[in-house]
Amino acid sequence: MTIVLELTPEEEARLRQRSSRIGITPEEYLRRTLAPKPRKAVPKRSLADRMADVLGQPELGRGGTSNWSEIEAACDAQ
C-alpha cells in the first residue's frame, strides 16, 4: 500500500531528524511506528491486591493473604 502524507516543513524536518538519529530512512521510521508493539507481560495480581489499591490501602492486599472482612469494611467506609 502506498500512502502520501502532506507534511509541513517543520514536520518533515522532525521526521528526518528522528529517523536519521537511529540510522534509518523516514519511510522505515514511519513503518516501525505503525508496526504492532510486543506487549510486556504484566504480573497477575490478586483481586484483593487490586481492591486494596483502589481503596488506597495497599497494606490490606499484600501477600495474597488478605482479610476480606477488612477489605469489605474499607469499601463500606468509602
C-alpha positions in Angstrom: 0.0 0.0 0.0 1.3 3.4 -0.8 0.4 6.4 1.4 1.0 10.0 0.6 1.3 12.4 3.6 1.3 16.2 3.3 3.7 17.3 6.0 4.6 20.9 6.9 8.3 21.7 6.5 8.7 21.5 10.4 7.0 18.1 10.5 9.3 16.8 7.7 12.3 18.1 9.4 11.3 16.4 12.7 10.7 13.1 10.8 14.1 13.3 9.1 15.8 14.2 12.3 14.3 11.3 14.3 14.9 8.8 11.5 18.5 9.8 11.0 19.1 9.7 14.7 18.6 5.9 14.6 20.1 5.5 11.2 17.0 4.6 9.1 15.0 6.2 6.3 12.0 8.3 7.1 9.8 5.6 5.4 11.3 2.9 7.6 10.8 5.1 10.7 7.1 5.5 9.9 6.7 1.8 9.1 8.2 0.9 12.5 6.0 3.5 14.2 2.9 1.8 12.8 4.1 -1.8 13.5 2.4 -3.6 16.4 4.5 -3.4 19.6 5.0 -6.6 21.7 3.1 -6.5 24.9 5.1 -6.7 28.1 4.0 -9.4 30.5 2.3 -7.9 33.5 2.4 -9.9 36.6 -1.0 -11.1 37.7 -2.3 -9.5 40.8 -5.0 -10.9 43.1 -8.4 -9.3 43.3 -7.6 -8.5 46.9 -4.5 -6.6 45.9 -6.3 -4.6 43.2 -9.2 -3.8 45.5 -6.8 -2.7 48.2 -5.1 -0.4 45.7 -8.4 1.1 44.6 -9.2 1.8 48.2 -5.8 3.4 48.7 -4.9 0.9 51.4 -2.3 -1.4 49.8 -1.5 -3.0 53.2 -4.8 -4.8 53.1 -3.9 -6.8 50.0 -0.2 -7.6 50.4 1.0 -11.2 50.1 -2.3 -12.8 48.9 -3.4 -13.5 52.4 -5.9 -10.6 52.6 -8.6 -10.5 55.2 -11.7 -9.9 53.1 -13.6 -8.6 56.1 -11.1 -5.8 56.4 -11.4 -5.0 52.6 -15.2 -5.1 52.9 -15.1 -2.7 55.9 -12.8 -0.4 53.9 -15.3 -0.5 51.0 -18.2 0.3 53.2 -16.2 3.3 54.7 -15.7 4.8 51.3 
